[in-house]
Amino acid sequence: MADASTYVAEFIDGPLEGDFEQRALVGGKPEKRVGMVAAVDGLESLFWYDAVEEHEVNGQLRVRFRFDADDSDPVEYDEEND
């Protein structure tokens, strides 16, 4: 039986494309927007994702999140260090 206090976040694009994460429901509902810190090319950056779809898989709530590039840290390639 699925845990009713959590949901699975699926990141469908952007730097975290293809990643899944178990997250806690807030006030019994999934978040509409999440900020994720991740290292890209060795630099930590803050990436914002917005919920775009909710559905259930085997009794577990899943929420798909789309990348918000305008509000996220820019990801730049540093040729000097690569």
N, CA, C and O atoms as a DFTB+ gen file, in Angstrom:
328 C
 N C O
     1  1       0.833      -1.178       0.000
     2  2       0.000       0.000       0.000
     3  2       0.884       1.251       0.000
     4  3       1.882       1.303       0.719
     5  1       0.529       2.239      -0.789
     6  2       1.312       3.462      -0.909
     7  2       1.153       4.329       0.335
     8  3       0.108       4.326       0.986
     9  1       2.210       5.069       0.649
    10  2       2.193       5.995       1.782
    11  2       1.358       7.208       1.398
    12  3       1.670       7.888       0.420
    13  1       0.290       7.490       2.163
    14  2      -0.623       8.582       1.843
    15  2      -0.063       9.955       2.209
    16  3      -0.710      10.967       1.940
    17  1       1.122      10.013       2.812
    18  2       1.696      11.306       3.190
    19  2       2.808      11.747       2.236
    20  3       3.451      12.773       2.457
    21  1       3.031      10.966       1.174
    22  2       4.083      11.299       0.218
    23  2       3.572      11.194      -1.213
    24  3       2.505      10.639      -1.476
    25  1       4.356      11.737      -2.119
    26  2       4.093      11.582      -3.546
    27  2       5.434      11.450      -4.260
    28  3       6.484      11.711      -3.673
    29  1       5.394      11.050      -5.513
    30  2       6.604      10.925      -6.314
    31  2       6.643      12.091      -7.293
    32  3       5.715      12.284      -8.078
    33  1       7.726      12.868      -7.242
    34  2       7.946      13.960      -8.184
    35  2       8.748      13.427      -9.364
    36  3       9.773      12.770      -9.180
    37  1       8.283      13.710     -10.567
    38  2       8.976      13.309     -11.797
    39  2       9.375      14.579     -12.538
    40  3       8.522      15.404     -12.868
    41  1      10.661      14.736     -12.797
    42  2      11.163      15.921     -13.482
    43  2      11.293      15.593     -14.964
    44  3      12.106      14.757     -15.357
    45  1      10.468      16.272     -15.795
    46  2      10.311      15.857     -17.191
    47  2      11.232      16.578     -18.168
    48  3      11.327      16.191     -19.332
    49  1      11.916      17.635     -17.697
    50  2      12.845      18.331     -18.584
    51  2      13.852      19.114     -17.747
    52  3      13.858      19.013     -16.521
    53  1      14.695      19.888     -18.408
    54  2      15.694      20.683     -17.699
    55  2      16.841      19.844     -17.172
    56  3      17.004      18.690     -17.571
    57  1      17.643      20.417     -16.274
    58  2      18.833      19.722     -15.769
    59  2      18.531      18.427     -15.010
    60  3      19.388      17.546     -14.940
    61  1      17.338      18.297     -14.447
    62  2      16.988      17.090     -13.684
    63  2      16.108      16.128     -14.478
    64  3      15.492      15.233     -13.899
    65  1      16.046      16.301     -15.782
    66  2      15.200      15.463     -16.635
    67  2      15.430      13.980     -16.356
    68  3      16.565      13.502     -16.331
    69  1      14.323      13.265     -16.146
    70  2      14.391      11.829     -15.911
    71  2      14.544      11.439     -14.453
    72  3      14.457      10.255     -14.128
    73  1      14.769      12.400     -13.563
    74  2      14.915      12.103     -12.132
    75  2      13.547      11.963     -11.464
    76  3      12.575      12.605     -11.863
    77  1      13.495      11.125     -10.456
    78  2      12.304      10.932      -9.626
    79  2      12.719      11.156      -8.181
    80  3      13.846      10.844      -7.798
    81  1      11.797      11.702      -7.370
    82  2      12.100      11.920      -5.962
    83  2      10.825      11.747      -5.145
    84  3       9.764      12.245      -5.521
    85  1      10.935      11.046      -4.036
    86  2       9.810      10.905      -3.105
    87  2       9.767      12.169      -2.254
    88  3      10.773      12.551      -1.656
    89  1       8.599      12.825      -2.197
    90  2       8.459      14.081      -1.467
    91  2       7.248      14.015      -0.553
    92  3       6.306      13.268      -0.813
    93  1       7.275      14.800       0.520
    94  2       6.158      14.840       1.472
    95  2       5.050      15.747       0.953
    96  3       5.308      16.801       0.371
    97  1       3.810      15.314       1.177
    98  2       2.670      16.173       0.880
    99  2       2.666      17.321       1.882
   100  3       3.010      17.120       3.047
   101  1       2.285      18.507       1.455
   102  2       2.217      19.686       2.312
   103  2       0.749      20.052       2.474
   104  3       0.082      20.443       1.517
   105  1       0.257      19.918       3.706
   106  2      -1.162      20.160       3.927
   107  2      -2.037      19.161       3.183
   108  3      -3.164      19.471       2.797
   109  1      -1.498      17.947       2.986
   110  2      -2.244      16.897       2.292
   111  2      -2.217      16.999       0.782
   112  3      -2.888      16.223       0.101
   113  1      -1.449      17.950       0.235
   114  2      -1.400      18.160      -1.216
   115  2       0.051      18.234      -1.689
   116  3       0.944      18.595      -0.923
   117  1       0.279      17.888      -2.961
   118  2       1.630      18.044      -3.504
   119  2       1.933      19.527      -3.735
   120  3       1.025      20.340      -3.907
   121  1       3.198      19.853      -3.733
   122  2       3.614      21.225      -4.010
   123  2       3.307      21.588      -5.459
   124  3       3.308      20.728      -6.340
   125  1       3.050      22.851      -5.689
   126  2       2.821      23.346      -7.056
   127  2       4.124      23.818      -7.690
   128  3       4.239      23.903      -8.912
   129  1       5.110      24.124      -6.835
   130  2       6.403      24.614      -7.310
   131  2       7.475      24.126      -6.341
   132  3       7.311      24.210      -5.124
   133  1       8.578      23.612      -6.896
   134  2       9.670      23.148      -6.050
   135  2      10.990      23.734      -6.543
   136  3      11.209      23.896      -7.744
   137  1      11.852      24.043      -5.596
   138  2      13.212      24.470      -5.903
   139  2      14.147      23.317      -5.598
   140  3      14.080      22.724      -4.521
   141  1      15.009      23.002      -6.531
   142  2      15.934      21.885      -6.384
   143  2      17.362      22.391      -6.569
   144  3      17.654      23.118      -7.519
   145  1      18.243      22.002      -5.657
   146  2      19.654      22.343      -5.777
   147  2      20.358      21.133      -6.376
   148  3      20.204      20.010      -5.895
   149  1      21.123      21.373      -7.420
   150  2      21.854      20.288      -8.073
   151  2      23.179      20.827      -8.603
   152  3      23.305      22.011      -8.913
   153  1      24.150      19.950      -8.699
   154  2      25.450      20.321      -9.252
   155  2      25.465      20.001     -10.744
   156  3      25.181      18.878     -11.161
   157  1      25.801      21.011     -11.532
   158  2      25.955      20.840     -12.973
   159  2      27.351      21.315     -13.319
   160  3      27.710      22.458     -13.037
   161  1      28.137      20.450     -13.926
   162  2      29.542      20.748     -14.231
   163  2      30.291      21.197     -12.983
   164  3      31.153      22.073     -13.048
   165  1      29.950      20.582     -11.828
   166  2      30.648      20.861     -10.586
   167  2      30.193      22.106      -9.836
   168  3      30.724      22.403      -8.766
   169  1      29.220      22.842     -10.374
   170  2      28.725      24.046      -9.723
   171  2      27.306      23.818      -9.224
   172  3      26.446      23.347      -9.969
   173  1      27.060      24.160      -7.940
   174  2      25.705      24.025      -7.406
   175  2      24.834      25.151      -7.928
   176  3      25.242      26.312      -7.941
   177  1      23.638      24.801      -8.356
   178  2      22.688      25.766      -8.900
   179  2      21.305      25.474      -8.357
   180  3      21.007      24.342      -7.975
   181  1      20.450      26.503      -8.322
   182  2      19.059      26.355      -7.889
   183  2      18.173      26.324      -9.124
   184  3      18.190      27.241      -9.946
   185  1      17.395      25.246      -9.238
   186  2      16.496      25.066     -10.373
   187  2      15.055      25.027      -9.877
   188  3      14.741      24.316      -8.922
   189  1      14.182      25.791     -10.527
   190  2      12.769      25.828     -10.164
   191  2      11.961      24.997     -11.145
   192  3      12.184      25.035     -12.355
   193  1      11.014      24.244     -10.592
   194  2      10.125      23.387     -11.373
   195  2       8.685      23.635     -10.957
   196  3       8.396      23.818      -9.775
   197  1       7.776      23.642     -11.937
   198  2       6.347      23.851     -11.703
   199  2       5.572      22.571     -12.025
   200  3       5.845      21.903     -13.022
   201  1       4.601      22.240     -11.164
   202  2       3.759      21.060     -11.383
   203  2       2.886      21.279     -12.618
   204  3       2.298      22.347     -12.790
   205  1       2.807      20.263     -13.469
   206  2       1.996      20.375     -14.681
   207  2       0.957      19.263     -14.808
   208  3       0.009      19.390     -15.584
   209  1       1.126      18.171     -14.052
   210  2       0.189      17.047     -14.183
   211  2       0.268      16.160     -12.946
   212  3       1.349      15.915     -12.412
   213  1      -0.888      15.682     -12.500
   214  2      -0.955      14.718     -11.397
   215  2      -1.670      13.469     -11.881
   216  3      -2.652      13.554     -12.620
   217  1      -1.175      12.308     -11.462
   218  2      -1.850      11.041     -11.769
   219  2      -1.412       9.992     -10.747
   220  3      -0.460      10.215      -9.999
   221  1      -2.092       8.868     -10.713
   222  2      -1.742       7.782      -9.790
   223  2      -1.151       6.610     -10.556
   224  3      -1.588       6.278     -11.658
   225  1      -0.147       5.991      -9.947
   226  2       0.463       4.778     -10.474
   227  2       0.499       3.779      -9.324
   228  3       1.176       4.010      -8.322
   229  1      -0.215       2.684      -9.461
   230  2      -0.292       1.654      -8.420
   231  2      -0.653       2.246      -7.054
   232  3      -0.084       1.847      -6.037
   233  1      -1.574       3.176      -7.025
   234  2      -2.038       3.772      -5.784
   235  2      -1.155       4.867      -5.223
   236  3      -1.469       5.426      -4.172
   237  1      -0.048       5.193      -5.900
   238  2       0.879       6.247      -5.449
   239  2       0.674       7.487      -6.321
   240  3       0.683       7.399      -7.549
   241  1       0.491       8.631      -5.683
   242  2       0.353       9.885      -6.415
   243  2       1.683      10.256      -7.050
   244  3       2.727      10.228      -6.397
   245  1       1.634      10.605      -8.330
   246  2       2.809      11.090      -9.053
   247  2       2.493      12.464      -9.608
   248  3       1.391      12.710     -10.099
   249  1       3.461      13.352      -9.527
   250  2       3.312      14.708     -10.052
   251  2       4.471      14.970     -11.002
   252  3       5.638      14.786     -10.654
   253  1       4.118      15.408     -12.222
   254  2       5.147      15.739     -13.213
   255  2       5.468      17.227     -13.103
   256  3       4.569      18.061     -13.003
   257  1       6.768      17.549     -13.122
   258  2       7.229      18.925     -12.987
   259  2       7.998      19.354     -14.228
   260  3       8.818      18.608     -14.762
   261  1       7.711      20.590     -14.682
   262  2       8.387      21.180     -15.844
   263  2       9.363      22.256     -15.365
   264  3       9.059      23.012     -14.443
   265  1      10.521      22.315     -15.991
   266  2      11.602      23.244     -15.661
   267  2      11.217      24.682     -15.986
   268  3      10.684      24.955     -17.061
   269  1      11.486      25.607     -15.057
   270  2      11.267      27.036     -15.258
   271  2      12.632      27.702     -15.417
   272  3      13.236      28.132     -14.434
   273  1      13.108      27.784     -16.644
   274  2      14.451      28.305     -16.922
   275  2      14.582      29.777     -16.549
   276  3      15.654      30.204     -16.121
   277  1      13.510      30.566     -16.702
   278  2      13.588      32.003     -16.426
   279  2      13.873      32.301     -14.958
   280  3      14.582      33.261     -14.657
   281  1      13.336      31.503     -14.039
   282  2      13.535      31.737     -12.608
   283  2      14.714      30.957     -12.023
   284  3      15.089      31.179     -10.872
   285  1      15.294      30.057     -12.796
   286  2      16.383      29.211     -12.309
   287  2      17.744      29.858     -12.551
   288  3      17.889      30.757     -13.379
   289  1      18.741      29.372     -11.800
   290  2      20.109      29.826     -12.045
   291  2      20.522      29.419     -13.454
   292  3      20.161      28.340     -13.925
   293  1      21.280      30.284     -14.126
   294  2      21.757      29.899     -15.456
   295  2      22.806      28.798     -15.348
   296  3      23.586      28.751     -14.397
   297  1      22.807      27.934     -16.319
   298  2      23.814      26.867     -16.373
   299  2      24.784      27.243     -17.487
   300  3      24.421      27.309     -18.661
   301  1      26.024      27.486     -17.084
   302  2      27.034      27.912     -18.058
   303  2      28.165      26.894     -18.091
   304  3      28.538      26.324     -17.066
   305  1      28.692      26.681     -19.260
   306  2      29.814      25.778     -19.468
   307  2      31.104      26.562     -19.298
   308  3      31.287      27.598     -19.938
   309  1      31.989      26.090     -18.457
   310  2      33.274      26.752     -18.185
   311  2      34.392      25.981     -18.880
   312  3      34.893      24.993     -18.343
   313  1      34.788      26.433     -20.084
   314  2      35.813      25.746     -20.880
   315  2      37.168      25.719     -20.174
   316  3      37.918      24.752     -20.312
   317  1      37.483      26.767     -19.425
   318  2      38.788      26.856     -18.768
   319  2      39.027      25.728     -17.775
   320  3      40.160      25.275     -17.613
   321  1      37.965      25.267     -17.106
   322  2      38.102      24.219     -16.093
   323  2      37.750      22.830     -16.606
   324  3      37.805      21.866     -15.843
   325  1      37.391      22.705     -17.870
   326  2      37.045      21.385     -18.426
   327  2      38.045      20.915     -19.427
   328  3      37.897      19.827     -19.984
